[in-house]
Each structure stands twice: as C-alpha cells, then as structure tokens.
C-alpha cells in the first residue's frame, strides 16, 4: 500500500470517528430532551389531576377520554370509570340539547363557546358553567366545568373576608396574622401604629421579633398566650401593650397559624406609674403626718396631765386659803357675836333677835365655805382613798334617793395605790356619780374597786337609761372627755359598755400600778 493510500484511509477513519462522536452527542441530547419532556408531562399530569377545577378531554363523539379528580368528585363516579362515559349523561335532560348544540358548533367552525347547565338530579341538581374548545390537531375537545355553587360560595367567602378586613381596619386594637412558621402575613393599621412598623415592614417579619419568642411559641404550640408586652419600635421608642395570642386550626386540625391582638396600654401604664408615685408620696405624707399627730397627741396628753396636776394643786391652794383666811375670819366673827350676845344678858330683845339672825347667817356661810372647800379638794383625801370614796358615796346618798353600793379592796391592796392614781380614781368616781345623778334616771349605783399585780380596776355601774352613741360623741360631753384624758395621762384605758336602751351603763377604768 502506497503512502497516499494509507493517509487517505487514516483520514476516513478520523472522519468516521468524528461522525460517531457527533451522533453520540446528538443521541445524548435527544435523551435529555426526552427525559425533560417526560418529566414535564408528569408535572402537567400531576397538575391536571390535582387541579381544583374540573377538566375533561372528550372524543369527537362526546364521550369522556380523560378527566381529573375534581371531575370525578363532581360527577360522583370513580376516576377510572369515567373514560367512555357520554358527558351528557351527567346533565339534566333539559340541559342536554344545549350541550349537543355546543359540541356541534365546535365541530362546525372550531370556535370556543360556553353554556350554563344543570347536573342530573342524582348528582344534586347543581348548576355548572361549561367552557369548551377544540384542539387544532386531532380534533379532541377540551372542556372545563365550574361549579357555580362553589363559585357563589367563594364569592360570599371573599365578601365576608373583605368585610372582616374592613372591620379589622377600624379596630383600635392591633391585629396581626402569622402562618404556621410564625411569619406575619397580614396586619391592620392599628398594629402598625402600636408596633411602629408599616404594613410592608411587618409582613414577612417573624412574629417572635415583635411579640417575643416565648409568647410566639406558646401561641403556636400551646394554643394561646396572654400577658403584657414591653416592646421597642424601629425608631427606638418603647411601648407597652396587652398581648393575646390564639392559634388558628387548619382543616386537618393542625396549627395553620396564629392571631396576635395588641392593645396599647402605654398611657395606662404611665397613669399607673404616676398613681403609684402619688400613692407612695401619700403614704409617706400620711406616715409623716401620723408621726406628727402622735407627737402632738403625746404633747397634748402631757399638757393635759400637767393642767390636771396644776388644777388639783390650785384647788388645794384655794381650799387651803379659804380655810385659813375666810374660814378663820368667819369663825372669829362668830365667836365675837356669841360673846356680844352673852354680855347683853337677854336685854334689848330687838337687838338680841338681830344678833341671833347674824349667828344663823354666819353658820350658813360656814357650811357653804366647807362645801366649797370639799368641792375644791375634800380634806378627807388626806385620810386615804378608801375614806375619800366612802365620804363621796355617803355625800351623794344624802343628796339623792338612789341606792349606792361600794366595794373596796383590802388595806394592803389600797396601800399599793399611789397618791396620783388615788386622786384620778376619786375624780373619775366623782364625775361618774354626778353624771348618774343628772342624766341616768337610775335607782341604783354600784362602785367596785379592785387592785392587784395586774393593776387597778374601777367599775361604776347604774341601772338607768344608758348613754346613747349620739350623746357619747356630742361635742359638749366634757365629763367623758375628762375621764378619758385622766386615764390616758396615767397610760390606762377608759371604756363604756355597749349601748342598750334601758340596760344602764357601766364605765370601766384600768390603770397600771
């Protein structure tokens, strides 16, 4: 073989190899395109089968060649039994002529057309809209059926949804709707105003970013959450709101989303904070004022005790001066007049009568002076508390027709009572007996005094009409007020028995020793 022949054969072999490579590449491309076409067909078949709209493919004779699941559901027949069935058998007899006319027009001029028809009674008798067109190649008919009842229902639902959103837009509370992943899909204007995020900013944002992770998880996983939220707007301003989260259930019962309701409570919180500050200030002022009043009351008690002491000392001084000055002078005057009367020896009867009258007047004046002295400070107080109380009770017994009872402790117990306490006990018994005599309309009075390690107990009880609450609180009740002040001055207690009409009254005084 010559060299030229060898080169020619080698060149032919290279050309053949190139042709094989091109053919292999073309075959590979055709295989890829076929696979893509098959995948596209499968996707189309899946979309066709799962579409919510009824799709039918009809042969030229009007029988069903193919259908999707929605059509099977509408016609109430299994999907594998639909092929070969005349489509008009599913329509009411009154609607079948219109269907046949529609198919005839399609075969005649190929123009698309639509009619409304009624389903057969066994299928519920609902109305459907039938749209049909003719494929350019092969002459097959593509038909779409729309359930008018579902369309009306969807229209009503859309209207209700629009009305609901209109209501939400007018609410003062902020409302946000999030999907099952917690991503916000809708908000109303109030939500934007409270959170500081516009609708565009809020939609697509995670609910947890606004409401907090704990609340958002509780709303999605536990069905709901309620509480207060302290949030921050994008501009840095803080806000406070009452937050309520409720989950939304899907058709299968699973959580399909969550609704968040925000109520702006910033002003309320500010008012509560101001009220708390005011309350704290008021408490501080009340405590301060209470301390001042306690201090003032303590000073008043001290002043009252001092005044009572000064009063008793002044009574004692006046009584002593009356005794020493007026009493002695009256007594001396009486002695002089008695001597003058004796010297007259019964002569001058007219003058004797005038002397006797002057002696009587002097005796009356002396009795009056002794009474004033006893009122100021009975001299019997110097003999002890028991003697003073016995004298006081006997004095009242002589001045009235009441029956008086006096019960006293033994001498040892009486000896334990100091002079200051004895004077207070005497004055309170004196004031109590005066009140009984003036106001009680009683027939019996009992005075009981006890003394022991726990202190001194004094009770004065009568069987009169009692002291009504209005009389106890009357501004002019200085007797009761005086008794209370005397008890307070010695750190004791003074009480009146509860009022019962006609059941009398009992005062009780307790003093420490």
For each residue, the residues with C-beta under 8 A, 3 or more apart:
1: 5 6
2: 5 6
3: 6 7
4: 7 8
5: 1 2 8 9
6: 1 2 3 9 10
7: 3 4 10 11
8: 4 5 11 12
9: 5 6 12 13
10: 6 7 13 14
11: 7 8 14 15
12: 8 9 15 16
13: 9 10 16 17
14: 10 11 17 18
15: 11 12 18 19
16: 12 13 19 20
17: 13 14 20 21
18: 14 15 21 22
19: 15 16 22 23
20: 16 17 23 24
21: 17 18 24 25
22: 18 19 25 26
23: 19 20 26 27
24: 20 21 27 28
25: 21 22 28 29
26: 22 23 29 30
27: 23 24 30 31
28: 24 25 31 32
29: 25 26 32 33
30: 26 27 33 34
31: 27 28 34 35
32: 28 29 35 36
33: 29 30 36 37
34: 30 31 37 38
35: 31 32 38 39
36: 32 33 39 40
37: 33 34 40 41
38: 34 35 41 42
39: 35 36 42 43
40: 36 37 43 44
41: 37 38 44 45
42: 38 39 45 46
43: 39 40 46 47
44: 40 41 47 48
45: 41 42 48 49
46: 42 43 49 50
47: 43 44 50 51
48: 44 45 51 55 68
49: 45 46 68 69
50: 46 47 68 69
51: 47 48 55 68 70
52: 70
53: 70 144 145 146
54: 67 68 70 71 74 128 144 145 146 147
55: 48 51 67 68 70 71 142 143 144
56: 64 66 67 71 87 142 143 144 145
57: 64 65 66 67 140 141 142 143
58: 62 63 64 65 87 103 132 140 141 142 143
59: 62 63 64 65 140 141
60: 107 139 140 141
61: 86
62: 58 59 86 87 88 99 100 103 141
63: 58 59 83 84 85 86 87
64: 56 57 58 59 67 82 83 84 85 86 87
65: 57 58 59 83 140
66: 56 57 83
67: 54 55 56 57 64 71 72 79 82 83
68: 48 49 50 51 54 55 71 72 79
69: 49 50 72 73 79
70: 51 52 53 54 55 73 74
71: 54 55 56 67 68 74 75 82 145
72: 67 68 69 75 77 78 79 82
73: 69 70 76
74: 54 70 71 119 123 128 145 147
75: 71 72 82 90 123
76: 73 122 123
77: 72 81 82 85
78: 72 81 82
79: 67 68 69 72 82
80: 83
81: 77 78 85
82: 64 67 71 72 75 77 78 79 85
83: 63 64 65 66 67 80
84: 63 64
85: 63 64 77 81 82 89 90
86: 61 62 63 64 89
87: 56 58 62 63 64 90 91 99 143
88: 62 91 96 99 100
89: 85 86 120
90: 75 85 87 119 120 123
91: 87 88 95 96 99 117 118 119 120
92: 95 96 117 118 119 120 121 125
93: 96
94: 97 118
95: 91 92 98 99 117 118
96: 88 91 92 93 99 100
97: 94 100 101
98: 95 101 102 115 117
99: 62 87 88 91 95 96 102 103 115 117 130
100: 62 88 96 97 103 104
101: 97 98 104 105
102: 98 99 105 106 113 115 130 132
103: 58 62 99 100 106 107 132 141
104: 100 101 107 108
105: 101 102 108 109 111 113
106: 102 103 109 110 111 112 113 132 133 134 141
107: 60 103 104 110 134 139
108: 104 105
109: 105 106
110: 106 107 134
111: 105 106
112: 106 131 132 133 134
113: 102 105 106 131 132
114: 129 130 131 132
115: 98 99 102 129 130
116: 127 128 129 130 148
117: 91 92 95 98 99 127 128 130
118: 91 92 94 95 125 126 127 128
119: 74 90 91 92 123 124 125 126 127 128
120: 89 90 91 92 123 125
121: 92 124 125
122: 76
123: 74 75 76 90 119 120 126
124: 119 121
125: 92 118 119 120 121
126: 118 119 123 147 148 149
127: 116 117 118 119 148 149
128: 54 74 116 117 118 119 145 146 147 148
129: 114 115 116 145 146 148 151
130: 99 102 114 115 116 117 143 144 145
131: 112 113 114 143 144 145 146
132: 58 102 103 106 112 113 114 141 142 143 144
133: 106 112 141 142
134: 106 107 110 112 139 140 141 142
135: 138 139 140 141 142
136:
137:
138: 135
139: 60 107 134 135
140: 57 58 59 60 65 134 135
141: 57 58 59 60 62 103 106 132 133 134 135
142: 55 56 57 58 132 133 134 135
143: 55 56 57 58 87 130 131 132
144: 53 54 55 56 130 131 132
145: 53 54 56 71 74 128 129 130 131
146: 53 54 128 129 131 150 151
147: 54 74 126 128 150 151
148: 116 126 127 128 129 151 152
149: 126 127 152 153
150: 146 147 153 154
151: 129 146 147 148 154 155
152: 148 149 155 156
153: 149 150 156 157
154: 150 151 157 158
155: 151 152 158 159
156: 152 153 159 160
157: 153 154 160 161
158: 154 155 161 162
159: 155 156 162 163
160: 156 157 163 164
161: 157 158 164 165
162: 158 159 165 166
163: 159 160 166 167
164: 160 161 167 168
165: 161 162 168 169 186 188
166: 162 163 169 170
167: 163 164 170 171
168: 164 165 171 175 188
169: 165 166 188 189
170: 166 167
171: 167 168 175 188 190
172: 190 263
173: 190 261 262 263
174: 187 188 190 191 192 193 194 195 241 260 261 262 263 264
175: 168 171 187 188 190 191 259 260 261 262
176: 184 186 187 188 191 202 207 210 259 260 262
177: 184 185 186 187 248 257 258 259 260
178: 181 182 183 184 185 207 216 257 258 259 260
179: 182 183 185 256 257
180: 220 250 254 255 256 257
181: 178
182: 178 179 206 207 208 216 220 258
183: 178 179 204 205 206 207
184: 176 177 178 187 202 203 204 205 206 207 210
185: 177 178 179 203 257
186: 165 176 177 203
187: 174 175 176 177 184 191 192 197 199 202 203
188: 165 168 169 171 174 175 176 191 192
189: 169 192 193 199
190: 171 172 173 174 175 193 194 262
191: 174 175 176 187 188 194 195 197 202 260 262
192: 174 187 188 189 195 196 197 198 199 202
193: 174 189 190 196 264
194: 174 190 191 239 241 262 264
195: 174 191 192 202 210 231 233 239 262
196: 192 193 233 234 235 237 239
197: 187 191 192 201 202 205 210 233 234
198: 192 201 202
199: 187 189 192 202 203
200: 203
201: 197 198 205 234
202: 176 184 187 191 192 195 197 198 199 205 210
203: 184 185 186 187 199 200
204: 183 184
205: 183 184 197 201 202 209 210
206: 182 183 184 209 216
207: 176 178 182 183 184 210 211 216 219 258 260
208: 182 211 212 213 215 216 217
209: 205 206
210: 176 184 195 197 202 205 207 231 260
211: 207 208 215 216 219 229 231 243 245 260
212: 208 215 216 229
213: 208 216 217
214: 217 218 225
215: 208 211 212 218 219 225 227 229 243 245
216: 178 182 206 207 208 211 212 213 219 220 245 258
217: 208 213 214 220 221 222
218: 214 215 221 222 224 225 245
219: 207 211 215 216 222 223 224 225 245 246 247 258 260
220: 180 182 216 217 247 255 258
221: 217 218 255
222: 217 218 219 225
223: 219 246 247
224: 218 219 244 245 246 247
225: 214 215 218 219 222 243 244 245
226: 242 243 244 245
227: 215 242 243
228: 240 241 242 243 265
229: 211 212 215 240 241 242 243 262
230: 238 239 240
231: 195 210 211 238 239 240 241
232: 236 237 238 239
233: 195 196 197 236 237 238 239
234: 196 197 201
235: 196
236: 232 233
237: 196 232 233
238: 230 231 232 233
239: 194 195 196 230 231 232 233 264 266
240: 228 229 230 231 264 265 266 269
241: 174 194 228 229 231 262 263 264 265 266
242: 226 227 228 229 262 263 265
243: 211 215 225 226 227 228 229 260 261 262
244: 224 225 226 260 261
245: 211 215 216 218 219 224 225 226 258 259 260 261
246: 219 223 224 258 259 261
247: 219 220 223 224 255 257 258 259
248: 177 255 256 257 258 259
249: 253 254 255 256
250: 180 253 254 255 256
251:
252:
253: 249 250
254: 180 249 250
255: 180 220 221 247 248 249 250 258
256: 179 180 248 249 250
257: 177 178 179 180 185 247 248
258: 177 178 182 207 216 219 220 245 246 247 248 255
259: 175 176 177 178 245 246 247 248
260: 174 175 176 177 178 191 207 210 211 219 243 244 245
261: 173 174 175 243 244 245 246
262: 173 174 175 176 190 191 194 195 229 241 242 243
263: 172 173 174 241 242
264: 174 193 194 239 240 241 267
265: 228 240 241 242 268 269
266: 239 240 241 269 270
267: 264 270 271
268: 265 271 272
269: 240 265 266 272 273
270: 266 267 273 274
271: 267 268 274 275
272: 268 269 275 276
273: 269 270 276 277
274: 270 271 277 278
275: 271 272 278 279
276: 272 273 279 280
277: 273 274 280 281
278: 274 275 281 282
279: 275 276 282 283
280: 276 277 283 284
281: 277 278 284 285
282: 278 279 285 286
283: 279 280 286 287
284: 280 281 287 288
285: 281 282 288 289
286: 282 283 289 290
287: 283 284 290 291
288: 284 285 291 292
289: 285 286 292 293
290: 286 287 293 294
291: 287 288 294 295
292: 288 289 295 296
293: 289 290 296 297
294: 290 291 297 298
295: 291 292 298 299
296: 292 293 299 300
297: 293 294 300 301
298: 294 295 301 302
299: 295 296 302 303
300: 296 297 303 304
301: 297 298 304 305 485 488 489
302: 298 299 305 306
303: 299 300 306 307
304: 300 301 307 308 485 488 489
305: 301 302 308 309 485 489 490
306: 302 303 309 310
307: 303 304 310 311
308: 304 305 311 312 485 486 489
309: 305 306 312 313
310: 306 307 313 314
311: 307 308 314 315
312: 308 309 315 316 377 423
313: 309 310 316 317
314: 310 311 317 318
315: 311 312 318 319 376 377
316: 312 313 319 320 376 377
317: 313 314 320 321
318: 314 315 321 322 376
319: 315 316 322 323 372 373 376 377 379
320: 316 317 323 324
321: 317 318 324 325 326
322: 318 319 325 326 327 369 372 373 376
323: 319 320 326 327 328 369 373
324: 320 321 327 328
325: 321 322 328 329
326: 321 322 323 329 330 369
327: 322 323 324 330 331 366 369 370 373
328: 323 324 325 331 332
329: 325 326 332 333
330: 326 327 333 334 362 365 366 369
331: 327 328 334 335 366
332: 328 329 335 336
333: 329 330 336 337 362
334: 330 331 337 338 359 362 363 366
335: 331 332 338 339
336: 332 333 339 340
337: 333 334 340 341 355 358 359 362
338: 334 335 341 342 359
339: 335 336 342 343
340: 336 337 343 344 355
341: 337 338 344 352 355 356 359
342: 338 339 345
343: 339 340
344: 340 341 347 348 351 352 355
345: 342
346: 349 352
347: 344 352
348: 344 351 352
349: 346 352 353
350: 353 354
351: 344 348 354 355
352: 341 344 346 347 348 349 355 356
353: 349 350 356 357
354: 350 351 357 358
355: 337 340 341 344 351 352 358 359
356: 341 352 353 359 360
357: 353 354 360 361
358: 337 354 355 361 362
359: 334 337 338 341 355 356 362 363
360: 356 357 363 364
361: 357 358 364 365
362: 330 333 334 337 358 359 365 366
363: 334 359 360 366 367
364: 360 361 367 368
365: 330 361 362 368 369
366: 327 330 331 334 362 363 369 370
367: 363 364 370 371
368: 364 365 371 372
369: 322 323 326 327 330 365 366 372 373
370: 327 366 367 373 374
371: 367 368 374 375
372: 319 322 368 369 375 376
373: 319 322 323 327 369 370 376 377 378 379
374: 370 371 377 378 379 395
375: 371 372
376: 315 316 318 319 322 372 373
377: 312 315 316 319 373 374 381
378: 373 374 381 388 391 392
379: 319 373 374 382
380: 383 387 388 391
381: 377 378 385 388 422 423 426
382: 379
383: 380 387 388
384: 387 388 414 422
385: 381 388 389 414 417 422 425 426
386: 389 390 408 411 414
387: 380 383 384 390 391
388: 378 380 381 383 384 385 391 392 422 426
389: 385 386 392 393 406 408 425 426 429 447 449
390: 386 387 393 394 406 408
391: 378 380 387 388 394 395
392: 378 388 389 395 396 426 429 430 433
393: 389 390 396 397 404 406 433 447
394: 390 391 397 398
395: 374 391 392 398 399
396: 392 393 399 400 402 404 433 437
397: 393 394 400 402 404
398: 394 395
399: 395 396 437
400: 396 397 437
401:
402: 396 397 436 437 442 443 444 445
403: 443 444 445
404: 393 396 397 444 445 446 447
405: 444 445 446 447
406: 389 390 393 446 447
407: 446 447 448 449
408: 386 389 390 414 449
409: 413 414 449 450 451
410: 413 414
411: 386 414 415
412: 415 416
413: 409 410 416 417 450 451 452
414: 384 385 386 408 409 410 411 417 451
415: 411 412
416: 412 413 451 513
417: 385 413 414 421 422 425 451 456 513
418: 421 422 513
419: 422 423
420: 423 424 490
421: 417 418 424 425 456 490 511 513
422: 381 384 385 388 417 418 419 425 426
423: 312 381 419 420 426 427
424: 420 421 427 428 486 487 489 490 511
425: 385 389 417 421 422 428 429 449 456 458 509 511
426: 381 385 388 389 392 422 423 429 430
427: 423 424 430 431 486
428: 424 425 431 432 458 460 483 486 487 507 509
429: 389 392 425 426 432 433 447 458 460
430: 392 426 427 433 434
431: 427 428 434 435 479 482 483
432: 428 429 435 436 460 483 507
433: 392 393 396 429 430 436 437 445 447 460
434: 430 431 437 438 479
435: 431 432 438 439 440 479
436: 402 432 433 439 440 442 445 460 462 464
437: 396 399 400 402 433 434 440
438: 434 435
439: 435 436 464 465 467
440: 435 436 437 462 464 465 466 504 505
441: 464 465
442: 402 436 445 462 463 464 465 504
443: 402 403 463
444: 402 403 404 405 462 463
445: 402 403 404 405 433 436 442 460 461 462
446: 404 405 406 407 459 460 461 462
447: 389 393 404 405 406 407 429 433 458 459 460
448: 407 457 458 459 460 461
449: 389 407 408 409 425 456 457 458
450: 409 413 456 457 458
451: 409 413 414 416 417 455 456 457 513
452: 413 455
453: 513
454:
455: 451 452 492 510 511 512 513
456: 417 421 425 449 450 451 509 510 511 512 513
457: 448 449 450 451 508 509 510
458: 425 428 429 447 448 449 450 508 509 510 511
459: 446 447 448 506 507 508 509
460: 428 429 432 433 436 445 446 447 448 506 507
461: 445 446 448 504 505 506 507
462: 436 440 442 444 445 446 504 505 506
463: 442 443 444 504
464: 436 439 440 441 442 504 505
465: 439 440 441 442 501 502 504
466: 440 499 500 501 502 503 504 505
467: 439 471 472 496 499 505
468: 471 472 499 501
469: 472 473 499
470: 473 474
471: 467 468 474 477
472: 467 468 469 477 480 496 499
473: 469 470 477
474: 470 471 477
475:
476:
477: 471 472 473 474 480 481
478: 481 482
479: 431 434 435 482 483
480: 472 477 483 484 496
481: 477 478 484 485
482: 431 478 479 485 486
483: 428 431 432 479 480 486 487 494 507 509
484: 480 481 487 488 494
485: 301 304 305 308 481 482 488 489
486: 308 424 427 428 482 483 489 490 494
487: 424 428 483 484 490 492 493 494 509 510 511
488: 301 304 484 485 491 492 494
489: 301 304 305 308 424 485 486
490: 305 420 421 424 486 487 511 512
491: 488 511 512
492: 455 487 488 509 510 511 512
493: 487 508 509 510
494: 483 484 486 487 488 507 508 509
495: 507 508
496: 467 472 480 505 506 507 508
497: 505 506 507 508
498:
499: 466 467 468 469 472 505
500: 466 503
501: 465 466 468
502: 465 466
503: 466 500
504: 440 442 461 462 463 464 465 466
505: 440 461 462 464 466 467 496 497 499
506: 459 460 461 462 496 497
507: 428 432 459 460 461 483 494 495 496 497
508: 457 458 459 493 494 495 496 497
509: 425 428 456 457 458 459 483 487 492 493 494
510: 455 456 457 458 487 492 493
511: 421 424 425 455 456 458 487 490 491 492
512: 455 456 490 491 492
513: 416 417 418 421 451 453 455 456
